[in-house]
Each structure stands twice: as structure tokens, then as C-alpha cells.
Amino acid sequence: MALALTLARRGLGRVWPNPAVGCVIVGQEGNIVGRGWTQDGGRPHAETEALRRAADAARGATAYVSLEPCAHHGQTGPCAEALIAAGVARVVSATEDPDARVAGQGHAKLRAAGIAVEIGVRAAEARRVNEGFFARVLNRRPSITLKLATTLDGKIALPSGASRWITGERAREHVHLLRAQHDAVMVGVGTALADDPELNCRLPALGPKRNPRIVVDSLARLPGTSKLAQTAREQPVWLLTAAVQAASALAAQGVEVLPVPATQQGLDLSAALNTLAERGLTRVLVEGGATLAASLLAADLVDHVLWYRAPTIMGEGLAALASMNVSDLGALPRFHHVETMRLGQDMLETYRRAP
């Protein structure tokens, strides 16, 4: 199962709206005869790939799957039926699929066919791998990872706005890896205006072009001359906005305009994330700016924080977070430290939302 979970991670950022699943088939002699993972775009599924590689050796074998085999007909037949047809004798499943079209039915199909089924091996780890898929199905929003890159005193730019580069080359390369491992990258319009970013992955062979770049822009201020608008036909750009009419020129350039209701503070971020989930996104990387980051934190919509810290101090400068208007210490968002990693001279601290 540990290997199945490792294989599943290969699909992160590449398989949405499907979950990232791994499958390992162990033959009757105890040797691995097939392995597979969900392919780009969500098809073929992991079980199909593993069975293809195992061929006749799957008969009488044990299949280790990181998520319950599907039981419904979509673009392909159910994986539960494929396992039955292949003649496997036993299926070890990490956890049940929360999708109502599956939700125990895959396991039931297998048992009805006389296949031994074991559920719950490395279940917590499996749910973490597919945390975004679970969030989309159960909470109607993708999992949100907030990335911050600051000095030791929490600054992201000089008072003039100059910010390139606070962190070093290895940290910046790691950010590109993160972009590849998430379904989409999202920024606020302030960051889009200040930095004119491309928000793509520039690591060789790791930049899936189908992954959207998202701008939270209540008033549709993104310029048509921006790099994002200019490259919208090459890689999708989604504009979350309440000013749909004002975004018509951007739409003509290929930017996909997604209407979101506004509040007194700006866009309704919960509604915005619901919209992204409806479009199939499971994992979104938020790269700023300070207002969007603070708003997401204040609304308790951040699941992970990745904080890159450069070994320097700025003093006067732009803070990583805008005011969250918190007056009660008990209301502060809480996170648990997961790990610290060194990237050249910079440090990356990873935090997970406290239960």
C-alpha cells in the first residue's frame, strides 16, 4: 500500500477532477506483477493500468488500491468490474471513495463476486493524498494551500513594491514544482497588477498546460496587455469576478470569466471556491497577495500554509498579510507544524490546518 500511495502522488495536479489513485498487484508468489496510477486527465484509472501490465498474472493475485475501486460507468467501465474480470482473489483498499456514485458500492461489487476485501490499510495517509478530492466531494470546495515567501520579519516587498527576489533559486524552483502538483494557481488582482506574473510551471516536463491560472478580481481590472491575458489561449486563465460585463474584452482574448457574487469586503470567497469545485478543481495553490491571503485565512478557508523564509530582515516593507481585523486571540486561525525543509539558504516551513 505504501507503494500504491507513492504511485498515486504522481497524479497530483494532473488528474483533476478525478482522485489521484495508485494500484499495485501482487501475484500468488508474492512478487509485484503490475502497477499503475491514474493517468493525465483522469483516464485511464490506476487499476486499469496495473491490470494491463499484470495481464494473466492478475488471476488469483491481490490488488492494493489507494482508494475504493469505482463502481459507476463514466468514460470507461467500472474498475471494480475490471478487477472481477481479471480474476483477482483479494483487494486491499486504503479507504472508501466519498463520491455518492461509489461510496461502498465498489467494495460491495467485489464481495458479491467472491473477492476478499480488506479496507483501512494506511487510511489516514490515503485521505491526505486525496484531501483535495475529499474536500471537493464533501465540502464543495477544493483544498487550499497558501504559499508565502518572506523575509524573517514577514515582508514580501520593499515599500516601492520591489520583490524580486527575496528567496533564492532553489526555493523558486520548488514553487514551480508546487505549481505542477496543484490543479491551479490563484492570485489576487493586486498581485497580477504589481508583478504581471505568468503563473506557469517552468520546470522541464512538469508543466501541465491544462491547469488554469486564476485571478480573483472583483472589478475586472486585469489588463488585456497582461501576460496572463496574452497567454490565455495557450494555458487557461479563469477570472473570478462580479463585474462580468466589464470583463467582456478579456473574454474575447480567451480568458474564461466566472461570475461570483460580491460582498462589502469584495468577492464572496466561499462562493468562489464552490465555483472552482464545480469546475472540477481539487487542489489550488494560492500565491498572494496580502489581501487575498488574509481574506482566505479570516474566512477559515486555508488548509495548508507553505512559508518560505529568506535569511534576511527588511524592517520597513510590505507585509505578507493584510489586516484580518481579529480582536480575539481565540479566533486566530490555528495550524500544526508538519515539517521544515532547507532549500539553499532559505527555509520552507509546512503547516496543516488544526482540526
C-alpha positions in Angstrom: 0.0 0.0 0.0 2.9 2.3 0.7 4.0 1.9 -3.0 0.4 2.4 -4.2 0.3 5.7 -2.3 3.6 6.7 -3.8 2.3 6.0 -7.3 -0.9 7.9 -6.5 1.1 11.1 -5.8 2.4 11.0 -9.4 -1.1 12.1 -10.4 -1.4 15.2 -8.2 -2.1 18.2 -10.3 -2.6 16.1 -13.4 -5.8 14.1 -12.9 -8.5 16.5 -11.8 -11.5 16.3 -11.4 -10.6 12.6 -10.6 -8.7 11.5 -7.5 -5.1 10.5 -7.8 -5.0 6.7 -7.3 -2.3 4.1 -7.2 -2.6 0.4 -7.6 -0.1 -2.4 -7.1 -0.9 -6.1 -8.0 0.9 -8.8 -6.1 0.9 -12.2 -7.7 0.4 -15.5 -5.9 4.1 -16.0 -5.5 4.4 -12.7 -3.6 6.0 -10.7 -6.4 4.7 -7.5 -7.9 3.2 -8.3 -11.3 1.6 -4.9 -12.1 1.5 -1.3 -11.0 -0.4 1.7 -12.2 -1.6 5.2 -11.4 -4.3 7.5 -12.7 -3.1 9.0 -15.9 -3.2 12.6 -17.0 -6.7 14.0 -17.3 -8.1 11.2 -15.0 -8.1 8.4 -17.6 -7.2 5.5 -17.6 -7.6 4.7 -14.0 -4.9 3.2 -11.8 -6.5 -0.3 -11.7 -6.8 -0.4 -15.4 -3.2 0.5 -15.9 -2.0 -2.1 -13.3 -4.2 -4.9 -14.8 -2.8 -4.1 -18.3 0.7 -4.6 -17.0 -0.1 -7.7 -15.0 -2.0 -9.4 -17.8 -2.7 -13.1 -17.0 -0.6 -12.8 -13.8 -3.5 -10.9 -12.2 -5.6 -14.1 -11.8 -5.5 -15.1 -8.2 -3.5 -12.1 -7.2 -4.0 -9.4 -4.6 -4.6 -5.8 -5.7 -3.6 -3.0 -3.3 -5.5 0.2 -4.2 -5.2 3.6 -2.5 -8.9 4.4 -3.0 -12.0 2.2 -3.4 -12.3 1.0 -7.0 -15.1 2.9 -8.8 -18.4 1.2 -9.4 -20.1 3.5 -11.9 -19.9 3.8 -15.7 -18.2 7.0 -16.9 -15.9 7.4 -19.9 -14.7 3.9 -19.0 -16.2 0.9 -17.3 -16.1 0.4 -13.5 -12.7 -0.6 -12.1 -14.5 -3.0 -9.7 -15.8 -4.9 -12.7 -12.3 -4.8 -14.3 -10.8 -6.4 -11.2 -13.5 -9.0 -11.2 -13.0 -9.9 -14.9 -9.2 -10.2 -14.3 -9.8 -12.8 -11.7 -8.1 -11.2 -8.7 -8.6 -13.1 -5.5 -8.3 -10.2 -3.0 -8.5 -6.4 -2.9 -6.9 -4.3 -0.2 -8.3 -0.8 -0.3 -7.0 2.1 1.8 -10.3 4.0 2.2 -13.8 4.3 0.8 -14.5 6.7 -2.0 -16.7 9.6 -0.8 -18.3 10.1 -4.2 -22.0 9.1 -3.9 -21.7 7.1 -7.2 -19.2 4.8 -5.4 -19.3 5.2 -1.6 -19.1 1.5 -0.7 -20.6 0.1 -3.9 -17.2 -0.8 -5.4 -16.4 -2.8 -2.4 -19.8 -4.4 -2.4 -19.4 -5.4 -6.1 -16.1 -7.1 -5.3 -17.5 -9.0 -2.3 -20.6 -10.1 -4.3 -18.2 -11.6 -6.9 -16.5 -13.7 -4.2 -13.4 -11.5 -3.9 -11.9 -11.0 -0.4 -11.9 -7.3 0.5 -9.9 -5.5 3.2 -10.4 -1.8 3.9 -8.5 0.7 6.0 -4.8 0.0 5.4 -3.0 3.4 5.7 -6.4 5.1 5.5 -5.3 8.4 7.1 -2.3 8.7 4.6 -4.6 7.9 1.7 -7.1 10.5 2.7 -4.2 13.1 3.0 -3.1 12.2 -0.6 -6.6 12.9 -1.9 -7.5 15.6 0.6 -8.5 17.9 -2.3 -10.8 15.3 -3.8 -12.4 14.6 -0.5 -12.9 18.4 0.1 -14.5 18.9 -3.4 -16.9 16.0 -2.9 -17.8 16.6 0.8 -17.3 20.3 1.3 -17.9 21.6 -2.3 -14.6 23.4 -2.4 -11.0 22.5 -3.4 -8.2 22.1 -0.8 -6.4 25.5 -0.5 -2.6 25.8 0.0 -1.4 29.2 0.8 2.2 29.9 -0.2 4.1 32.8 1.3 7.7 33.9 0.6 9.0 36.4 3.0 12.0 37.8 4.9 12.4 36.7 8.5 10.2 39.6 9.6 7.4 38.7 7.3 7.9 41.2 4.5 7.2 40.4 0.8 8.5 43.6 -0.9 10.2 46.9 -0.3 7.9 50.0 0.2 8.4 50.7 -3.5 6.9 47.3 -4.4 10.2 45.7 -5.5 10.1 42.0 -4.6 12.4 40.1 -6.9 14.0 38.2 -5.5 13.5 37.7 -1.8 14.1 33.9 -1.8 16.8 32.1 -3.7 16.9 29.9 -6.8 16.2 26.6 -5.1 13.2 28.0 -3.3 11.8 29.4 -6.6 12.4 26.0 -8.3 10.4 24.4 -5.5 7.5 26.8 -6.1 7.4 25.6 -9.8 7.2 22.0 -8.5 4.3 23.0 -6.3 2.5 24.6 -9.3 2.8 21.3 -11.2 1.4 19.4 -8.2 -1.7 21.5 -7.9 -4.7 21.7 -10.2 -4.5 25.5 -10.4 -2.6 28.6 -9.2 -4.6 31.5 -7.9 -3.7 35.2 -7.1 -5.5 38.4 -6.3 -5.7 41.1 -8.8 -3.3 43.3 -6.8 -0.5 40.7 -7.3 -1.5 40.4 -11.0 -1.2 44.2 -11.5 2.0 44.6 -9.4 4.0 41.6 -10.7 2.4 40.8 -14.1 3.1 37.1 -13.5 2.7 34.2 -15.8 2.0 31.7 -13.0 3.1 28.7 -15.1 5.4 25.8 -14.3 8.8 26.3 -15.9 10.4 23.0 -14.9 11.1 20.8 -17.9 8.3 18.1 -18.4 6.4 19.2 -15.3 4.2 21.9 -16.6 0.7 20.6 -17.5 -0.7 23.2 -19.8 -4.3 22.4 -19.0 -4.1 23.7 -15.4 -5.8 27.1 -15.1 -4.3 30.2 -13.7 -6.9 32.1 -11.6 -7.3 35.7 -10.8 -9.6 36.9 -8.0 -10.7 40.3 -9.5 -14.0 41.7 -8.3 -13.9 44.7 -10.6 -12.3 43.0 -13.6 -9.2 45.2 -13.5 -6.9 42.7 -15.1 -5.4 44.5 -18.2 -5.7 42.9 -21.6 -2.0 43.6 -22.0 -1.0 41.4 -19.0 1.0 38.2 -19.6 -1.9 36.2 -18.2 -4.4 37.7 -20.7 -2.0 37.5 -23.6 -1.3 33.8 -23.0 -4.9 32.7 -22.1 -5.3 30.7 -25.3 -2.1 28.8 -24.6 -2.9 27.9 -21.0 -6.3 28.6 -19.4 -6.9 31.8 -17.4 -10.0 32.0 -15.2 -11.2 35.3 -13.9 -13.4 35.2 -10.7 -15.3 38.5 -10.8 -18.6 40.2 -10.0 -18.1 42.6 -13.0 -18.9 40.2 -15.8 -19.8 42.9 -18.4 -16.5 44.8 -17.7 -14.6 41.6 -18.4 -16.0 41.2 -21.9 -12.8 42.3 -23.6 -10.8 39.8 -21.6 -13.3 37.1 -22.6 -12.7 38.0 -26.2 -9.0 37.3 -25.6 -9.7 33.8 -24.3 -10.0 34.5 -20.6 -12.8 32.4 -19.0 -15.0 34.7 -16.9 -16.6 33.0 -13.9 -19.3 35.1 -12.2 -19.1 35.3 -8.4 -21.3 37.3 -6.1 -19.7 40.3 -4.3 -19.9 41.2 -0.6 -19.0 44.5 1.1 -15.4 43.2 1.5 -15.0 42.0 -2.1 -15.9 38.7 -3.7 -17.7 36.0 -1.7 -14.7 33.7 -1.4 -16.8 30.7 -0.3 -18.9 31.0 -3.4 -15.8 31.4 -5.5 -14.3 28.2 -4.2 -17.7 26.5 -4.7 -17.5 27.6 -8.4 -14.0 26.2 -8.7 -15.1 22.9 -7.2 -18.0 22.7 -9.7 -15.4 23.1 -12.5 -13.6 20.1 -11.1 -10.7 21.6 -9.2 -9.5 19.7 -6.1 -6.2 21.4 -5.2 -5.5 25.1 -5.6 -2.2 26.9 -4.8 -2.7 30.5 -3.7 0.4 32.7 -4.3 -0.9 36.0 -3.0 -1.3 38.8 -2.4 -1.6 40.1 1.1 -5.3 40.9 0.8 -6.4 37.6 -0.7 -4.3 35.6 1.8 -5.7 37.5 4.7 -9.3 37.1 3.4 -8.9 33.4 3.0 -7.4 33.0 6.4 -10.1 35.1 8.1 -12.8 33.0 6.4 -11.1 29.8 7.6 -10.6 28.5 4.0 -6.9 27.7 4.2 -5.9 24.0 4.6 -2.1 24.3 4.3 0.5 27.0 4.7 3.8 26.8 3.0 6.1 29.5 4.3 9.4 30.2 2.5 11.7 32.3 4.8 14.7 34.0 3.4 17.6 34.7 5.9 17.3 38.5 5.7 15.4 41.3 7.5 13.8 44.2 5.8 12.3 46.3 8.5 10.1 48.7 6.7 8.3 47.0 3.8 5.1 45.3 2.6 3.7 42.7 4.9 2.7 39.2 3.7 -0.8 39.6 5.1 -3.2 42.5 5.2 -5.2 43.2 8.3 -7.6 40.4 9.3 -9.4 42.5 11.9 -9.1 39.9 14.6 -9.8 41.2 18.1 -9.9 37.9 20.0 -6.8 35.7 20.3 -9.1 32.6 20.4 -10.4 33.4 17.0 -7.0 33.2 15.3 -6.6 30.5 12.6 -4.5 27.7 14.0 -2.1 25.4 12.2 0.0 22.4 13.2 3.7 22.3 12.1 4.3 19.4 9.7 8.0 19.8 8.7 10.8 22.2 8.0 13.0 21.8 4.9 16.1 23.7 3.9 16.3 25.0 0.3 19.7 26.5 -0.2 19.9 29.3 2.4 16.1 29.5 2.7 13.8 27.5 4.9 10.4 26.1 4.0 8.0 25.6 6.9 4.9 23.5 6.2 1.8 23.8 8.3 -1.5 21.9 8.3 -4.8 23.4 9.5 -5.5 22.4 13.1 -8.5 20.0 13.4 
